[in-house]
Amino acid sequence: MDKACELINQIQDFDKNIHQLTEVYEQSQFIMDEIVLAATYSEIDLRVCQNLKDYLNGVVQNKLNHCQQLITKKQKQPQDNSVVQTFEHKIAKVLVNTAESTAKQAIQPPIYNMRETIDQICIMYPDIEVIATQTCVGLD
């Protein structure tokens, strides 16, 4: 029974002290090997062995769930703006700036600069190239 108490203490220490995922894996494998060896050499009963395995697996599962919750919390929440809205905002902002600068300089209207603006935005945001081609039909 001393070996069973020793293994229980190892599992409890593992539960309290190990927090890194790599440590969880390494330490749980080490303790599992100790449990199997103790059962193999008849230091503990097979029922006790199974109970210790279940206890260790429960502790490992709790640690993995905790890590998963931390990862989920760290992920950013999606913004309310969709890609299309962001694209339209970028185009509108550039057009306003272009319109103001062309009005001051009395040069051609901003629509003639549209293709160049879209090309620049597509270079900066390659994921929205399809939207750009769909939006600019007839501006060739």
N, C-alpha and C positions, 0 to 999 in steps of 0.2 A: 504494500500500500504506500510505502514511502516514495516509490517511483511515480505512482499516480499523482501524489501530492506535489512532487517536483515538477511534473508536466503541467499540472494545473497552474502552479506558480509561474511557469514559463509563459503560458498562454495569457495569464493576467498581466504580466509585465509587458508582453507583446501588445496587449490591448491598450495599455496606458501610455507606452513610450514610443511606439513606432508610428510615424505619420507619413513618411515618403513612400510612394508606390513601389519603388525598387526595393526598399527595405521590407515592405509588407510581403512582397513575393519571396525574397530571400529568407526572411525569418520564418514565414509560414511553412516554407519547404523544409527548413531545418527542424522545426518543431514536429512537423508531420513525419519526417524520417525518424525522429526520436520516439514518437508514439509507435510507429511500425516496428522499430527495433525492439522496443520494450515488450511488445506483444509477441514478437518472434522468439525472444529469449525467455518467454513466460514470466517476465517481471510484473506484468499486469494481465488481468483477465481480458478475454476478447470482447466482452460486453463493455468493460471499462474503456478499452481501446476505441470501440465504436463511439462511445459517448464523448471521449476526448476529441476524436476526429470531427464529430458534429459540432462540438463547442468551438473548436478552432475554425471550422468552416463558417460558422455564424459570425465570429469575430472578424474574419477576413471579409465577409460579405458586408458587414457594417462599415468597415473601413473603406471598401470600394464605393459603397453608396455615398459615404461622406465626401470622398474625393469627387465623385460625379456631381454632387450638389455644388461643390466649390467651383468646378469647371463651368457648370451651367450659370451660376451667378456672375462669373467673370465675363461671360459672353455678352456682348452689347445687345441691347434691345434694338430691333429694326426701327429705323426712322419712319416717320409718317410719309415722307416724300418718296414717291416712286421714282424709278429711273426716268420715266417720261417727264414727270414734273421737274426733275432736276435738269434734264436736258432743255426743256422749254425755258426754265429760269435762266440757264446759262446763255441761250440764244437771245432771249429778250434783253438781258442785261448788256450783252455785246452790241445788240442793235441800237439800244438807247444811247450807249456811248458813241457808236459810229454815227448815229443820226445827229447827235449834238456836235461832234467834231466836224462833220461834213457841212452842217448848217452854218457853223462859224466860218468855215473856209470857202463856202459857196461852191462846192464841188458836187459831183454826181450823188444821187440819193443812195441810201444805205443798201437797197435791194441789190445793187450791182456788186456789193462786197459780200453778199450772202454766201456764195460758194467758197470763198476763201475762209470765211468764218467757220463754216461747217467743217471744212477740211482740218482746220486747227483744232476744233473741238474733238473731231474724230481721232486725231492723233493723241490728244490728251486723255480721251476716254474711249479706248478701242471697243469696249463692250457695247457702246451705243451706236455703232456705225450703221447697223440695220435701221435703227430709228431715224437716223439722219437721212438715209436714202429714201425712206418712206415719206418723211416730212417734206423733202425738197423736190418732189416730183414736179417737173415743169419749170425748174429754175436753171436749166442748162444754158 
